[in-house]
Amino acid sequence: MIVAIVGRAWADHGGTLTAPLAGAMRLLAGLAFALILVAGLPVNAGAHAALVKSSPARGTTLVQPPQRVELTFSERLEPAYSTVAVLDGTGQQVDLRDAALSPADSRRLSVSLPPLPAGAYTVRFRVLSVDGHVVESDFPFTVGARGAAR
Protein backbone atom coordinates (compact mmCIF):
# COMPACT_ATOMS: atom_id res chain seq x y z
CA MET A 1 0.00 0.00 0.00
CA ILE A 2 2.76 2.44 0.93
CA VAL A 3 4.61 1.49 -2.25
CA ALA A 4 1.49 2.28 -4.32
CA ILE A 5 1.05 5.70 -2.68
CA VAL A 6 4.72 6.60 -3.09
CA GLY A 7 4.73 5.33 -6.69
CA ARG A 8 1.71 7.42 -7.58
CA ALA A 9 3.17 10.51 -5.87
CA TRP A 10 6.44 9.90 -7.72
CA ALA A 11 4.61 9.70 -11.06
CA ASP A 12 2.47 12.78 -10.30
CA HIS A 13 5.63 14.83 -9.74
CA GLY A 14 7.31 13.78 -12.95
CA GLY A 15 9.57 11.24 -11.27
CA THR A 16 11.37 13.76 -9.08
CA LEU A 17 11.31 13.94 -5.31
CA THR A 18 10.38 17.30 -3.89
CA ALA A 19 11.37 18.18 -0.34
CA PRO A 20 7.82 17.71 1.04
CA LEU A 21 7.47 14.34 -0.72
CA ALA A 22 10.85 13.14 0.57
CA GLY A 23 9.91 14.24 4.10
CA ALA A 24 6.60 12.42 3.89
CA MET A 25 8.33 9.24 2.68
CA ARG A 26 10.82 9.37 5.58
CA LEU A 27 7.95 9.87 8.04
CA LEU A 28 6.01 6.91 6.61
CA ALA A 29 9.09 4.68 6.70
CA GLY A 30 9.80 5.69 10.31
CA LEU A 31 6.22 4.99 11.38
CA ALA A 32 6.24 1.60 9.65
CA PHE A 33 9.51 0.68 11.38
CA ALA A 34 8.19 1.78 14.79
CA LEU A 35 5.02 -0.26 14.29
CA ILE A 36 7.05 -3.37 13.45
CA LEU A 37 9.19 -2.90 16.59
CA VAL A 38 6.22 -2.38 18.91
CA ALA A 39 4.27 -5.31 17.47
CA GLY A 40 7.24 -7.61 18.04
CA LEU A 41 7.71 -6.87 21.74
CA PRO A 42 6.53 -9.57 24.17
CA VAL A 43 3.88 -8.53 26.67
CA ASN A 44 4.72 -8.76 30.40
CA ALA A 45 8.38 -9.55 29.69
CA GLY A 46 9.61 -8.60 33.16
CA ALA A 47 6.87 -10.03 35.34
CA HIS A 48 8.41 -11.92 38.25
CA ALA A 49 7.39 -12.23 41.86
CA ALA A 50 9.54 -9.61 43.57
CA LEU A 51 10.02 -9.48 47.33
CA VAL A 52 8.37 -6.21 48.36
CA LYS A 53 8.43 -6.54 52.17
CA SER A 54 9.99 -8.75 54.80
CA SER A 55 9.83 -9.07 58.55
CA PRO A 56 12.50 -8.98 59.79
CA ALA A 57 13.80 -6.54 57.20
CA ARG A 58 16.89 -7.31 55.11
CA GLY A 59 20.10 -6.63 57.05
CA THR A 60 18.40 -5.54 60.26
CA THR A 61 19.74 -6.17 63.77
CA LEU A 62 17.07 -7.15 66.29
CA VAL A 63 17.39 -6.90 70.07
CA GLN A 64 14.72 -9.59 70.51
CA PRO A 65 14.45 -12.61 68.22
CA PRO A 66 11.43 -12.71 65.88
CA GLN A 67 8.78 -15.39 66.36
CA ARG A 68 8.40 -15.83 62.61
CA VAL A 69 9.69 -14.64 59.26
CA GLU A 70 7.09 -13.14 56.92
CA LEU A 71 7.72 -12.35 53.26
CA THR A 72 5.38 -10.42 50.97
CA PHE A 73 5.76 -10.66 47.18
CA SER A 74 4.42 -8.60 44.28
CA GLU A 75 2.52 -11.55 42.77
CA ARG A 76 0.52 -14.55 43.94
CA LEU A 77 2.64 -17.65 44.63
CA GLU A 78 2.14 -21.35 43.90
CA PRO A 79 1.87 -23.03 47.33
CA ALA A 80 3.41 -26.38 46.34
CA TYR A 81 6.56 -24.74 44.93
CA SER A 82 7.23 -21.85 47.31
CA THR A 83 9.56 -22.33 50.27
CA VAL A 84 11.37 -20.28 52.87
CA ALA A 85 14.00 -21.40 55.39
CA VAL A 86 16.00 -19.67 58.11
CA LEU A 87 19.62 -20.77 58.49
CA ASP A 88 22.05 -20.07 61.31
CA GLY A 89 25.68 -19.01 60.89
CA THR A 90 26.76 -22.61 60.22
CA GLY A 91 24.15 -23.12 57.50
CA GLN A 92 21.84 -25.30 59.60
CA GLN A 93 18.10 -24.81 59.18
CA VAL A 94 16.70 -23.42 62.44
CA ASP A 95 13.07 -22.63 61.60
CA LEU A 96 10.16 -24.90 62.59
CA ARG A 97 9.77 -26.16 58.99
CA ASP A 98 6.17 -25.00 58.76
CA ALA A 99 6.51 -22.62 55.81
CA ALA A 100 3.13 -21.77 54.34
CA LEU A 101 1.29 -19.20 52.29
CA SER A 102 -1.26 -17.06 54.08
CA PRO A 103 -4.80 -18.34 53.47
CA ALA A 104 -5.94 -14.71 53.20
CA ASP A 105 -3.21 -13.56 50.76
CA SER A 106 -1.26 -15.92 48.50
CA ARG A 107 1.44 -13.26 48.10
CA ARG A 108 2.51 -13.77 51.75
CA LEU A 109 4.84 -16.62 52.76
CA SER A 110 5.92 -17.22 56.36
CA VAL A 111 7.71 -19.68 58.64
CA SER A 112 7.73 -19.96 62.45
CA LEU A 113 10.89 -19.73 64.53
CA PRO A 114 11.92 -21.19 67.89
CA PRO A 115 13.55 -18.81 70.38
CA LEU A 116 16.77 -17.87 68.56
CA PRO A 117 20.03 -17.15 70.37
CA ALA A 118 22.10 -14.11 69.45
CA GLY A 119 23.83 -14.51 66.11
CA ALA A 120 23.66 -14.04 62.37
CA TYR A 121 20.88 -15.68 60.34
CA THR A 122 20.00 -16.00 56.68
CA VAL A 123 16.49 -16.11 55.23
CA ARG A 124 16.57 -18.17 52.03
CA PHE A 125 13.54 -18.41 49.76
CA ARG A 126 12.56 -19.97 46.46
CA VAL A 127 9.14 -19.11 45.08
CA LEU A 128 7.14 -19.86 41.96
CA SER A 129 4.70 -17.16 40.95
CA VAL A 130 1.41 -18.14 39.32
CA ASP A 131 2.74 -16.85 35.98
CA GLY A 132 5.44 -19.55 36.07
CA HIS A 133 8.57 -17.59 37.03
CA VAL A 134 10.91 -18.93 39.74
CA VAL A 135 12.68 -16.43 42.01
CA GLU A 136 15.42 -17.45 44.46
CA SER A 137 17.24 -15.20 46.88
CA ASP A 138 18.36 -14.76 50.47
CA PHE A 139 19.08 -11.99 52.93
CA PRO A 140 20.67 -11.69 56.37
CA PHE A 141 19.43 -10.49 59.73
CA THR A 142 21.08 -10.51 63.14
CA VAL A 143 19.74 -11.17 66.62
CA GLY A 144 21.55 -9.48 69.48
CA ALA A 145 23.38 -6.23 70.08
CA ARG A 146 24.78 -4.34 67.11
CA GLY A 147 28.13 -5.75 66.10
CA ALA A 148 27.19 -9.30 67.24
CA ALA A 149 29.04 -12.12 65.51
CA ARG A 150 28.07 -12.46 61.86
DRENTORZA-572021 format. One record per residue: x, y, z of N, C-alpha, C in turn; residue number from 0. Coordinates in steps of 0.2 Angstrom, whole numbers. Layout:
R:n.east:n.north:n.up:ca.east:ca.north:ca.up:c.east:c.north:c.up:pos
R:X:Y:Z:X:Y:Z:X:Y:Z:NUM
...
This chain:
R:n.east:n.north:n.up:ca.east:ca.north:ca.up:c.east:c.north:c.up:pos
R:4:-6:0:0:0:0:4:6:0:0
R:9:6:4:14:12:5:17:13:-2:1
R:20:7:-5:23:7:-11:19:10:-17:2
R:12:9:-17:7:11:-22:7:19:-21:3
R:6:21:-15:5:28:-13:11:32:-16:4
R:17:30:-14:24:33:-15:25:33:-23:5
R:23:27:-26:24:27:-33:19:32:-37:6
R:13:32:-35:9:37:-38:11:44:-37:7
R:13:46:-31:16:53:-29:22:54:-34:8
R:26:49:-34:32:50:-39:30:51:-46:9
R:25:47:-48:23:48:-55:20:55:-56:10
R:16:57:-51:12:64:-51:17:70:-52:11
R:23:69:-49:28:74:-49:34:73:-54:12
R:32:70:-59:37:69:-65:43:65:-63:13
R:42:61:-58:48:56:-56:53:60:-52:14
R:52:65:-50:57:69:-45:54:70:-38:15
R:59:69:-34:57:70:-27:57:77:-24:16
R:52:80:-22:52:86:-19:53:86:-12:17
R:55:91:-9:57:91:-2:51:89:2:18
R:45:91:1:39:89:5:38:81:4:19
R:39:79:-2:37:72:-4:43:67:0:20
R:49:69:0:54:66:3:53:65:10:21
R:51:71:13:50:71:20:44:67:22:22
R:39:67:18:33:62:19:35:55:19:23
R:39:53:14:42:46:13:46:44:20:24
R:50:48:22:54:47:28:50:46:34:25
R:44:50:35:40:49:40:36:43:40:26
R:34:41:34:30:35:33:35:29:35:27
R:41:29:32:45:23:33:47:23:41:28
R:48:29:44:49:28:52:43:26:55:29
R:37:28:54:31:25:57:30:17:56:30
R:32:15:50:31:8:48:36:4:52:31
R:42:7:53:48:3:57:46:3:64:32
R:43:9:67:41:9:74:35:4:75:33
R:31:3:71:25:-1:71:28:-9:72:34
R:32:-10:67:35:-17:67:39:-18:74:35
R:42:-14:77:46:-15:83:41:-16:89:36
R:36:-11:89:31:-12:95:27:-18:94:37
R:25:-20:88:21:-27:87:25:-33:89:38
R:32:-32:89:36:-38:90:38:-39:97:39
R:37:-34:102:39:-34:109:34:-39:112:40
R:37:-43:117:33:-48:121:29:-44:126:41
R:23:-46:128:19:-43:133:21:-46:140:42
R:22:-42:145:24:-44:152:30:-47:152:43
R:35:-45:149:42:-48:148:45:-48:155:44
R:44:-43:160:48:-43:166:44:-45:172:45
R:39:-49:171:34:-50:177:37:-56:181:46
R:40:-55:187:42:-60:191:40:-58:198:47
R:39:-63:202:37:-61:209:43:-58:213:48
R:42:-52:214:48:-48:218:46:-48:225:49
R:51:-48:229:50:-47:237:49:-40:238:50
R:43:-38:241:42:-31:242:42:-29:249:51
R:42:-34:254:42:-33:261:44:-39:265:52
R:48:-38:270:50:-44:274:50:-42:281:53
R:49:-46:286:49:-45:293:52:-52:296:54
R:59:-51:298:62:-45:299:65:-42:292:55
R:67:-36:292:69:-33:286:76:-35:284:56
R:78:-35:278:84:-37:276:90:-33:279:57
R:95:-36:282:101:-33:285:99:-30:292:58
R:94:-31:295:92:-28:301:95:-31:307:59
R:96:-28:313:99:-31:319:93:-30:324:60
R:91:-36:327:85:-36:331:88:-37:339:61
R:85:-33:343:87:-34:350:84:-41:353:62
R:77:-42:351:74:-48:353:73:-52:346:63
R:73:-59:347:72:-63:341:65:-63:339:64
R:64:-63:332:57:-64:329:54:-70:331:65
R:47:-71:331:44:-77:332:43:-80:325:66
R:43:-76:320:42:-79:313:45:-75:308:67
R:46:-77:302:48:-73:296:43:-73:292:68
R:41:-67:289:35:-66:285:38:-62:278:69
R:37:-65:273:39:-62:266:32:-60:262:70
R:32:-54:259:27:-52:255:30:-51:248:71
R:27:-54:243:29:-53:236:24:-49:232:72
R:26:-47:226:22:-43:221:17:-47:218:73
R:17:-54:218:13:-58:214:11:-64:218:74
R:5:-67:216:3:-73:220:8:-78:218:75
R:8:-83:223:13:-88:223:10:-95:223:76
R:13:-100:220:11:-107:220:13:-110:226:77
R:8:-112:230:9:-115:237:14:-121:237:78
R:13:-126:232:17:-132:232:24:-131:230:79
R:26:-125:227:33:-124:225:36:-117:228:80
R:33:-115:233:36:-109:237:38:-111:244:81
R:45:-110:245:48:-112:251:52:-106:254:82
R:53:-106:261:57:-101:264:60:-105:270:83
R:66:-104:271:70:-107:277:74:-102:280:84
R:76:-103:287:80:-98:291:86:-103:293:85
R:92:-100:291:98:-104:292:102:-100:297:86
R:106:-104:302:110:-100:307:117:-99:303:87
R:122:-97:307:128:-95:304:132:-101:302:88
R:130:-107:304:134:-113:301:130:-116:295:89
R:125:-113:293:121:-116:288:115:-121:289:90
R:114:-122:296:109:-127:298:102:-123:298:91
R:97:-127:296:91:-124:296:88:-124:303:92
R:86:-118:305:83:-117:312:76:-115:313:93
R:72:-115:307:65:-113:308:61:-119:310:94
R:55:-119:311:51:-124:313:48:-129:307:95
R:51:-127:301:49:-131:295:41:-131:294:96
R:38:-125:295:31:-125:294:29:-119:289:97
R:34:-118:284:33:-113:279:26:-114:276:98
R:22:-109:275:16:-109:272:14:-102:269:99
R:9:-102:264:6:-96:261:1:-94:266:100
R:-1:-88:267:-6:-85:270:-13:-87:267:101
R:-18:-90:270:-24:-92:267:-28:-85:265:102
R:-26:-80:268:-30:-74:266:-26:-70:260:103
R:-20:-71:259:-16:-68:254:-10:-72:251:104
R:-11:-75:245:-6:-80:242:0:-76:240:105
R:1:-70:242:7:-66:241:12:-67:247:106
R:9:-69:252:13:-69:259:15:-76:261:107
R:21:-77:262:24:-83:264:28:-82:271:108
R:27:-87:275:30:-86:282:32:-93:285:109
R:36:-92:290:39:-98:293:40:-96:301:110
R:38:-101:305:39:-100:312:46:-101:314:111
R:48:-98:320:54:-99:323:54:-101:330:112
R:59:-105:332:60:-106:339:63:-100:342:113
R:64:-100:349:68:-94:352:75:-94:349:114
R:77:-89:346:84:-89:343:89:-86:347:115
R:95:-89:348:100:-86:352:103:-80:348:116
R:107:-76:351:110:-71:347:115:-74:342:117
R:115:-70:336:119:-73:331:117:-70:324:118
R:120:-72:319:118:-70:312:114:-76:309:119
R:109:-74:305:104:-78:302:103:-76:294:120
R:101:-81:290:100:-80:283:93:-83:282:121
R:89:-78:279:82:-81:276:84:-82:269:122
R:82:-89:267:83:-91:260:76:-93:257:123
R:74:-90:252:68:-92:249:68:-94:241:124
R:64:-98:239:63:-100:232:55:-100:231:125
R:53:-96:227:46:-96:225:44:-96:218:126
R:38:-99:217:36:-99:210:29:-95:210:127
R:29:-90:205:23:-86:205:19:-89:200:128
R:12:-87:201:7:-91:197:8:-90:189:129
R:12:-85:187:14:-84:180:19:-89:178:130
R:22:-93:182:27:-98:180:34:-96:181:131
R:36:-90:184:43:-88:185:45:-90:192:132
R:51:-93:192:55:-95:199:59:-89:201:133
R:59:-87:207:63:-82:210:67:-85:216:134
R:73:-85:217:77:-87:222:81:-82:225:135
R:82:-81:231:86:-76:234:87:-77:242:136
R:91:-73:245:92:-74:252:94:-67:255:137
R:93:-66:261:95:-60:265:97:-61:272:138
R:101:-57:275:103:-58:282:99:-54:287:139
R:99:-57:293:97:-52:299:101:-55:305:140
R:101:-51:310:105:-53:316:101:-52:322:141
R:102:-56:327:99:-56:333:104:-54:338:142
R:103:-49:342:108:-47:347:110:-40:346:143
R:114:-38:351:117:-31:350:120:-30:344:144
R:120:-24:342:124:-22:336:131:-24:336:145
R:134:-26:330:141:-29:331:141:-36:333:146
R:136:-39:334:136:-47:336:139:-51:331:147
R:142:-56:332:145:-61:328:141:-62:321:148
R:144:-61:316:140:-62:309:143:-69:306:149
